């Protein structure tokens, strides 16, 4: 089975960058892991529409964030 690295790179927006004139290769996953587009989109939606502490309130946003 072969891995389509070009397809995998497309899922991670940051890997579209160039560093020193070359495509970015990120190997420091022990420090942080780069996020795929689906995760970035889900987090953006959450912070834009549902950001609240979970299990900490009875107001609508807290209930939605908990669920």
DSSP file (Angstrom, degrees, kcal/mol; ACC not computed):
  #  RESIDUE AA STRUCTURE BP1 BP2  ACC     N-H-->O    O-->H-N    N-H-->O    O-->H-N    TCO  KAPPA ALPHA  PHI   PSI    X-CA   Y-CA   Z-CA
    1    1 A X              0   0    0      0, 0.0     2,-0.3     0, 0.0     0, 0.0   0.000 360.0 360.0 360.0 131.4    0.0    0.0    0.0
    2    2 A X        -     0   0    0      2,-0.0     2,-0.5     0, 0.0     0, 0.0  -0.755 360.0-131.6-102.9 152.0    1.4    3.4   -0.9
    3    3 A X        -     0   0    0     -2,-0.3     2,-1.4     4,-0.0     3,-0.1  -0.881  10.9-139.2-103.5 127.2    0.7    6.6    0.9
    4    4 A X     >  +     0   0    0     -2,-0.5     4,-2.1     1,-0.2     3,-0.2  -0.683  23.8 179.7 -85.2  89.9   -0.3    9.7   -1.1
    5    5 A X  H  > S+     0   0    0     -2,-1.4     4,-2.6     1,-0.2    -1,-0.2   0.831  77.8  57.5 -65.2 -32.2    1.8   12.3    0.7
    6    6 A X  H  > S+     0   0    0      2,-0.2     4,-1.4     1,-0.2    -1,-0.2   0.919 108.2  47.2 -63.4 -42.0    0.5   15.1   -1.6
    7    7 A X  H  > S+     0   0    0     -3,-0.2     4,-0.7     2,-0.2    -2,-0.2   0.909 112.1  49.9 -65.6 -42.4   -3.0   14.3   -0.6
    8    8 A X  H >< S+     0   0    0     -4,-2.1     3,-1.1     1,-0.2     4,-0.5   0.912 107.6  53.8 -61.9 -43.0   -2.1   14.1    3.1
    9    9 A X  H >< S+     0   0    0     -4,-2.6     3,-1.3     1,-0.3     6,-0.3   0.837  99.3  63.3 -61.7 -32.8   -0.3   17.5    2.9
   10   10 A X  H 3< S+     0   0    0     -4,-1.4    -1,-0.3     1,-0.3    -2,-0.2   0.787  95.6  60.0 -63.0 -27.3   -3.5   19.1    1.4
   11   11 A X  T << S+     0   0    0     -3,-1.1    26,-3.3    -4,-0.7     2,-0.7   0.675  98.9  62.6 -73.7 -17.5   -5.4   18.3    4.7
   12   12 A X    X   -     0   0    0     -3,-1.3     3,-1.7    -4,-0.5     4,-0.2  -0.884  68.0-163.5-116.0 100.2   -2.9   20.5    6.7
   13   13 A X  G >  S+     0   0    0     -2,-0.7     3,-2.0    22,-0.3     4,-0.2   0.835  86.8  60.8 -53.4 -37.9   -3.0   24.1    5.7
   14   14 A X  G >  S+     0   0    0     21,-0.3     3,-1.7     1,-0.3    -1,-0.3   0.784  92.2  67.2 -63.2 -25.3    0.3   25.0    7.3
   15   15 A X  G <  S+     0   0    0     -3,-1.7    -1,-0.3    -6,-0.3     9,-0.2   0.507  84.1  73.8 -75.7  -1.5    2.1   22.5    5.1
   16   16 A X  G <  S+     0   0    0     -3,-2.0    -1,-0.3    -4,-0.2    -2,-0.2   0.550  81.2  97.9 -81.6  -8.4    1.3   24.7    2.2
   17   17 A X    <   -     0   0    0     -3,-1.7     7,-2.4    -4,-0.2     2,-0.4  -0.350  67.7-138.3 -75.6 157.0    4.0   27.1    3.4
   18   18 A X  E     -A   23   0A   0      5,-0.2     2,-0.4    -2,-0.1     5,-0.2  -0.939  12.0-165.3-112.4 143.7    7.5   27.3    2.2
   19   19 A X  E >  S-A   22   0A   0      3,-3.0     3,-1.3    -2,-0.4     6,-0.0  -0.995  78.5  -8.9-127.9 124.1   10.5   27.8    4.5
   20   20 A X  T 3  S-     0   0    0     -2,-0.4    -1,-0.1     1,-0.3     3,-0.1   0.865 131.9 -54.8  55.8  37.4   13.8   28.7    3.0
   21   21 A X  T 3  S+     0   0    0      1,-0.2     2,-0.3    -3,-0.0    -1,-0.3   0.587 120.4  97.7  77.7  10.2   12.3   28.2   -0.5
   22   22 A X  E <  S-A   19   0A   0     -3,-1.3    -3,-3.0     3,-0.0    -1,-0.2  -0.922  84.8 -87.9-129.3 155.0   11.2   24.6    0.2
   23   23 A X  E     -A   18   0A   0     -2,-0.3    -5,-0.2    -5,-0.2     2,-0.1  -0.357  55.4-101.9 -59.9 137.9    7.9   23.0    1.2
   24   24 A X        -     0   0    0     -7,-2.4     2,-0.4    -9,-0.2    -1,-0.1  -0.387  34.9-170.2 -64.1 132.9    7.5   22.9    5.0
   25   25 A X        -     0   0    0     -2,-0.1     2,-0.6    -3,-0.1    -3,-0.0  -0.998   8.0-159.5-121.2 123.4    8.2   19.6    6.7
   26   26 A X        +     0   0    0     -2,-0.4     3,-0.1     1,-0.1     8,-0.1  -0.911  25.8 157.4-112.3 115.9    7.2   19.6   10.4
   27   27 A X        +     0   0    0     -2,-0.6     2,-0.5     1,-0.1     3,-0.3   0.272  48.2  95.7-118.5   9.0    8.8   16.9   12.6
   28   28 A X    >>  +     0   0    0      1,-0.2     4,-1.6     2,-0.1     3,-1.4  -0.280  37.0 140.9 -97.8  48.5    8.4   18.5   16.1
   29   29 A X  T 34  +     0   0    0     -2,-0.5    -1,-0.2     1,-0.3    -2,-0.0   0.660  62.3  69.6 -67.0 -15.4    5.2   16.7   17.0
   30   30 A X  T 34 S+     0   0    0     -3,-0.3    -1,-0.3     1,-0.2     3,-0.1   0.829 105.9  40.3 -68.9 -29.5    6.4   16.2   20.6
   31   31 A X  T <4 S-     0   0    0     -3,-1.4     2,-0.3     1,-0.4    -2,-0.2   0.898 137.2 -26.1 -84.4 -45.2    6.0   19.9   21.1
   32   32 A X     <  -     0   0    0     -4,-1.6     2,-0.5     2,-0.0    -1,-0.4  -0.963  58.0-125.9-163.6 156.4    2.7   20.4   19.2
   33   33 A X        -     0   0    0     -2,-0.3     2,-0.1    -3,-0.1    -4,-0.1  -0.926  27.4-120.3-111.5 132.4    0.8   18.7   16.4
   34   34 A X        -     0   0    0     -2,-0.5     2,-0.4    -8,-0.1   -22,-0.0  -0.393  31.9-124.8 -68.0 148.7   -0.3   20.5   13.3
   35   35 A X        -     0   0    0     -2,-0.1   -21,-0.3     2,-0.0   -22,-0.3  -0.764  12.6-125.8-103.2 139.4   -4.1   20.5   12.8
   36   36 A X    >>  -     0   0    0     -2,-0.4     4,-2.1   -24,-0.2     3,-0.8  -0.392  34.5-102.8 -74.5 161.0   -5.9   19.3    9.7
   37   37 A X  H 3> S+     0   0    0    -26,-3.3     4,-2.8     1,-0.2     5,-0.2   0.850 119.9  58.8 -52.5 -40.7   -8.4   21.6    8.0
   38   38 A X  H 3> S+     0   0    0    -27,-0.2     4,-2.0     1,-0.2    -1,-0.2   0.881 108.3  45.1 -60.7 -38.6  -11.4   19.7    9.5
   39   39 A X  H <> S+     0   0    0     -3,-0.8     4,-2.7     2,-0.2     5,-0.2   0.915 112.6  50.5 -71.1 -43.6  -10.2   20.3   13.1
   40   40 A X  H  X S+     0   0    0     -4,-2.1     4,-2.5     1,-0.2    -2,-0.2   0.920 112.2  48.0 -59.5 -44.0   -9.4   24.0   12.4
   41   41 A X  H  X S+     0   0    0     -4,-2.8     4,-2.3    -5,-0.2    -1,-0.2   0.907 112.0  48.8 -64.8 -41.9  -12.9   24.4   10.9
   42   42 A X  H  X S+     0   0    0     -4,-2.0     4,-2.3    -5,-0.2    -2,-0.2   0.912 113.4  46.9 -65.1 -42.5  -14.6   22.7   13.9
   43   43 A X  H  X S+     0   0    0     -4,-2.7     4,-2.8     2,-0.2     5,-0.2   0.907 111.1  51.6 -65.9 -41.5  -12.7   24.8   16.4
   44   44 A X  H  X S+     0   0    0     -4,-2.5     4,-2.0    -5,-0.2    -2,-0.2   0.934 110.7  48.5 -60.3 -45.9  -13.4   28.0   14.5
   45   45 A X  H  X S+     0   0    0     -4,-2.3     4,-1.8     2,-0.2     5,-0.4   0.925 112.4  49.4 -59.8 -45.5  -17.2   27.1   14.5
   46   46 A X  H  X>S+     0   0    0     -4,-2.3     4,-3.1     1,-0.2     5,-0.8   0.951 113.1  44.8 -59.4 -51.4  -17.1   26.4   18.2
   47   47 A X  H  <5S+     0   0    0     -4,-2.8    -1,-0.2     1,-0.2     4,-0.2   0.803 116.3  47.5 -66.9 -28.1  -15.3   29.6   19.2
   48   48 A X  H  <5S+     0   0    0     -4,-2.0    -1,-0.2    -5,-0.2    -2,-0.2   0.765 130.9  13.8 -81.5 -25.0  -17.5   31.7   16.9
   49   49 A X  H  <5S+     0   0    0     -4,-1.8    -2,-0.2    -3,-0.3    -3,-0.2   0.642 132.6  24.8-127.5 -19.4  -20.9   30.2   18.1
   50   50 A X  T  <5 +     0   0    0     -4,-3.1     2,-0.3    -5,-0.4    -3,-0.2   0.291  65.0 148.7-137.2  11.4  -20.6   28.1   21.3
   51   51 A X      < +     0   0    0     -5,-0.8     2,-0.3    -4,-0.2    11,-0.1  -0.346  30.0 117.6 -62.5 113.0  -17.7   29.2   23.4
   52   52 A X        -     0   0    0     -2,-0.3     2,-0.2     9,-0.1    -2,-0.0  -0.965  68.6 -83.8-164.9 160.5  -18.6   28.6   27.1
   53   53 A X    >   -     0   0    0     -2,-0.3     3,-0.7     1,-0.1     4,-0.2  -0.542  46.1-129.1 -71.8 135.3  -17.4   26.6   30.1
   54   54 A X  T 3  S+     0   0    0     -2,-0.2     9,-0.1     1,-0.2     8,-0.1  -0.560  84.3   7.1 -84.7 152.5  -18.8   23.1   30.2
   55   55 A X  T 3  S+     0   0    0      7,-0.4    -1,-0.2    -2,-0.2     3,-0.1   0.693 109.3  94.4  55.1  21.9  -20.5   21.7   33.3
   56   56 A X  S <  S+     0   0    0     -3,-0.7     2,-0.3     1,-0.1    -2,-0.1   0.469  81.5  22.9-122.3  -4.3  -20.3   25.2   34.8
   57   57 A X        -     0   0    0     -4,-0.2    -1,-0.1     2,-0.1    -2,-0.1  -0.970  53.6-136.0-156.2 168.9  -23.6   26.9   34.1
   58   58 A X        +     0   0    0     -2,-0.3     2,-0.1     4,-0.1    -1,-0.1   0.331  69.4 111.2-111.6   4.3  -27.2   26.6   33.3
   59   59 A X  S  > S-     0   0    0      1,-0.1     4,-2.2     4,-0.0     3,-0.3  -0.365  84.3-100.4 -76.7 163.7  -27.3   29.2   30.6
   60   60 A X  H  > S+     0   0    0      1,-0.2     4,-2.7     2,-0.2     5,-0.2   0.868 118.9  50.5 -54.0 -47.9  -27.8   28.3   27.0
   61   61 A X  H  > S+     0   0    0      1,-0.2     4,-2.5     2,-0.2    -1,-0.2   0.898 111.2  48.8 -62.2 -40.4  -24.2   28.5   25.9
   62   62 A X  H  > S+     0   0    0     -3,-0.3     4,-2.0     2,-0.2    -7,-0.4   0.907 112.5  48.4 -65.4 -41.3  -23.0   26.4   28.7
   63   63 A X  H  X S+     0   0    0     -4,-2.2     4,-2.2     2,-0.2    -2,-0.2   0.932 113.0  47.6 -64.5 -45.6  -25.6   23.7   28.1
   64   64 A X  H  < S+     0   0    0     -4,-2.7    -2,-0.2     1,-0.2    -1,-0.2   0.908 112.3  48.9 -62.6 -42.1  -24.8   23.7   24.3
   65   65 A X  H  < S+     0   0    0     -4,-2.5    -1,-0.2    -5,-0.2    -2,-0.2   0.861 111.1  50.9 -66.3 -35.0  -21.0   23.5   25.0
   66   66 A X  H  <        0   0    0     -4,-2.0    -1,-0.2     1,-0.2    -2,-0.2   0.893 360.0 360.0 -68.6 -40.2  -21.6   20.6   27.5
   67   67 A X     <        0   0    0     -4,-2.2    -1,-0.2    -5,-0.2    -2,-0.2   0.486 360.0 360.0 -72.1 360.0  -23.7   18.7   25.0
